[in-house]
Amino acid sequence: MRRRRLLGATALLAAATPALAMHTSGHPPRIYMILFRGETDVETGFRQWFRDNRMDAEFLVRSVDMDVARVPALLDEARAWRADLIYSWGTPVSVAVAAKEFNIPIVFTMVSTPVAAGLVPNLASSQRNLTGVSHVVPARQQMIAIRNYRPFARIAGIFTPNEINAQVSMREMRAEAERTGTEFTVKALPLDDNGHPRADAIPDIIKQFAEQGAQLVYVGPDSFLASQRKLLTEAAVELGLPVFSSVEAALRDGRALFGLVAGYANVGRLTAHKAAQILYHRVKPAALPIETPGSYSYLVNMDVARKLGMMPPGRVLQIAEQIR
């Protein structure tokens, strides 16, 4: 597999038209940011892009703390604040925002499957007052990355059943597993009486995978599991199970063994570029395609590899970013 680095999309963004000093209304634009579980490196990259391009903007940041029922009240605040643009993080938040607000332009980010989630009819145009950025490497390339590490015969996937993105990810990876003759077992997190996923069930599910002979745990784009990345990956490592993650956080802030990812900061920069096109250059959101950053990184956690006795082969070492 050819090495793909995080800087691929950066050159494109740096070539953007130099920023105007002010929003067309004569004051800095107001960007209302609705997050799922607090700030991430996506937001760091988003704001840094504005600074690097000398674009002035006001940011008001709110988090629903994994409870999308809070979105309507936050949208009321965004309107009262006279936001010029709404930034929404993740599939659950973005779906909730798009269901309620279309007078204010929306730019979503960290949405793995925007078509399947019902946000857009296709990636060329939303045909509505929103656009955004996806962050997940296609399932086929993820499977190639897995098989380049070693030929795992039995893979187990865990996901949150009330997240559309997680459902689609598991379906796509199951199809890839069938194509390659790999056994793929899927287990959904149980929900409590209020319909919320139960984090306390994660260790037991990982234990079941180990007892059933799984050789690898697959974690796809899943907002709730991302918030539980340390619990999940540490439970797996303690049982001798490696974890492949399709998102960066479980590798840099967890104990996943390896993954093929689009870097969070780069996702944020591409999202900022789209926001600036709307705010400064009056481009209609529907005219901006939904895109994924043009480069991916193959990450390997070398400390976990040593702990599990699963050092990467030479062909992976040649292309991977080694982290600790």
N, C-alpha and C positions, 0 to 999 in steps of 0.2 A: 504494500500500500504506500502510495506517495505521501510524503510528509506534508501536512497542511497546517500552517501556523496561524496564530491569532491575528497577525498583522495584515492578512490579505485584504480585508475590507477597509482597513484604515487608510490605505492610499487613496481609495475611491472617495472616502469622506473628506480627506484633506484637500481634495481637488474641488470641493464645493465652492460656489460663488462666495467671495468675501462677505462677511456679515454687514448688515446695516447697523447703525449705532442704536437705532430705536425702532420699536414696532411702528407700523404704519399709522396707528392711532396717536402717536406722539409720546407714548410712555412705554416702559418695558412690558412685554407681554406677561400675562399671569398664567402659570401652568399649575393646575391642581392635580396632585399625584395621589392615586388611590392604590395602596399596596395590599398584598395578601397577608404577609407575615413579617412586616417590618422591612427596613432597608437592606439591600443587598449590593453587590458590586455592580449590578445593572444600573442602579441609581447613581452610583459614583461615576461610572462611565458616561451616563446621560448628562449630568451637570458639568463634568469636565469638558465635554465636547463644546458646550456653550462658552466656557471660559477660554478654551483653546482658540475658538473662532471669534472671540471678543464680542459675543452676543450677550446683551444684558437681558435678564429675565427674572421674574419673581416666582419662587416655588413655594407652594403650600403642600406639605406632606401629611397624609393620613394613612393609617393602616386599619384594616377591618379585623386584624388578629384572627384570621381564619374563619370569620363569621360574615358571610356575604349578605346576611340580612341587614347589615349596617349600611349597605351601599346607598339606599334611597335617602337616608338622612345626610350622608356625605354629599350626595348630588345637590341637595337643597343648599348646603353650605357653599358648594362650588358656584352655584348660581348667584347666591347672595354676595359672594366675593367678586363676582363678575369675571370669572375665569375665562381666558381666551382659548384654552385647550385643556382637555382632560387626558391624563396619562394613566393607563390602567395596567396593572401587573398581574399576569397569570390568567388562565382560562376562566376559573370561577368568577373572579372579579370582573373581567372584561365582558363576559356574557351578561352579568347582572347590570353593568353600566350601559351596555348597548341596548338592553331591553327597556331602559328608562330615559335615556338622554340622546337626542340627536340635534338639538339646536347648537350645542357647543361641539366643536370638532373633537374627535376621540382618536388618540394614538395608543394602540395596545402594544404590549411587549410580553415576551416569555409565554406566548401561546403556541403550543406545539402543533395543533391541528386546527387552524382557524376555519377551514371549510367544514370539517366534521362537526365542529362546535357550533356551526350555524352563524358564525360572525360574518362570513363572506361567501358569496356563491362560487367564487374562484379566486385565484391568487393575483390575477391581473387587475381586478378592480372590485372594491366592496360594493360599488353602485350606491353607496350611502355616505354619510358624513363621518367615516372613520377609515383608518388604515392602520398598519402595524407591522410588527416584526415577529417572526417565528424563530425558534432557537434550537430545534431538535434535528439532529442528523438523520437522514432517511434510514428506515429500518434495515434495508439491504446493506448499507454501508456499516451499520452497527454490527450486523451479523458477520460481515467480513472481518471487522476488527476483532470480534470475539474469536473467530476461528483462526486468525493469525496468531493469537496468543497460544492457544492449544485447542485440539478438537474435543471440546466438552460434549459428551453424548447426552447428558441429562441436565436441562436447565429449568429452573423454577422461577416464576415471576410473581411478584407481590404488587397489589395495586389497591387504590382507594376507589370503591365502586360508584361513588356519587360524583366522580370527576370524569367528564367526557374525555378529556385528554388522556387520562390514564387508561380508560376503556379502549380507546382507539390504539394506543401504543401496544397494549397487550395483544390485540387482534392482529396488528401488523407484524409483531414479532413472532406470533404463533405461525402465521403464514410463512415467514422466512424460515422458521424451524422446520416446518413440513417440507419446504422446498429443499432443504439441505439434509433431510433425514435425521433431524435432531429431536429428541423427546422434549416437549415443552409443557410443563405443568403450571397452572395458574391458580393463585389463591387470592381471594378478595378479603380485605380487612372487614371484620364485622362492624356493624353500626350500633350505637347505643339507642336508647328509647327516643332520643331527640333527633336521630338521624345523623349523628356525628361519628366519624370513624374513631375506633378505640385504639389508641396508641399502646395500651397495656397488652394488646393481643399480638403485637409484633414479635416479641421474643418466642412465643409459643409457635407461631407460624414458621419462623426460621428453624426452630427445633424440629417441626414436622418435616420440613424440607430435608434436613440432614438425615432424619430417620428413614425417609423414603429414598435415599440414595442420590439426591441432587448433587451435582458437581459444581454448579454455579447459580448464584442468585442474580436475576436481572431486575433492575430498578429503572423504570422509564420516567418520562416527564409526569410528575405527580406532586402537586403542591403540598399536600399533607405529608407525604412521605419525605419530601425535601425538608420539612420542618422537624422531622424525626430521624434525620440522617445519621446522627451519632448513635442513637439507640439501635437502629436497624443494622448498621454496618458493624458496630461493636459486638452485637449478638451473633452475627454471622461469623466474624473472625474468631470469636471464642469457641465456636463449633467447628472451626477449620474450613469454613465455606468462603470462597472468594465472592465478591460482589462486582458486577459490571454496572456502571451507571451511565445514563445518557445525558446527565446534567453535571455541571462542574462542581456544585457545592458539596456533593457526597464524596468527592475526591480531595478537594482542598480543605474541607472542614468536616471530614468524616473519615472512615476507614475502608472505603471502597478500594478494590485492588486496581481496577483499570476502567477506562471509558473513552469514548470518542465524543467530543463535546464542542459546542460553540461557546467560546468564553463569555462570561457574564459582562465584563466591561465592554467588550466589542459589540455585544447585543445592545447595550445601553447607548453606545455611540451611534449605531445605525438608527436607533429609535429617535435620538436627538436630531439627527439629520432630517428625518421625515417631519418631525415637529417644526423645525426651522423653515422647511419648505412651505408649510401651512401658515406659520405665523409671520414670516418676513417676506415671502415671495408670493403670497396669496394663491398658492396652488391648492386646488380642491382635494380633500382627502381621497375622494374616489378616483382621482387621476394618479395616485401614488400606489404602485403595486405592493402587495405583501411579500416581504423578502426574508431570507435567512442570511446571516453574515456569510461572506464568500469563502471563509476558511474555517477549518476545524483543527482541533488538537487531540492527539492520542496521548492520554495521560496515564502514567503508571505510578502508583504509590510504592516506592521501593521498600519502605519499612514494612508495609503489609506483605509484600512479596516475600521478604525474608522470614517474617513471622509464619507464613503459611507454607514456606518451602516451595513457592511457585515463582521462581525467578523468570522474567520474560526471556523468550528466545532472542537470538541475535537479530533476526529480521524485525522484531519489535523495537529492540534497543536502538536500532538505526534510525527509527522514525519518531520515537516517543519522547515526550517531555517527562523526565523523571522527577517526581516530587517526593517530599518526605514530610 
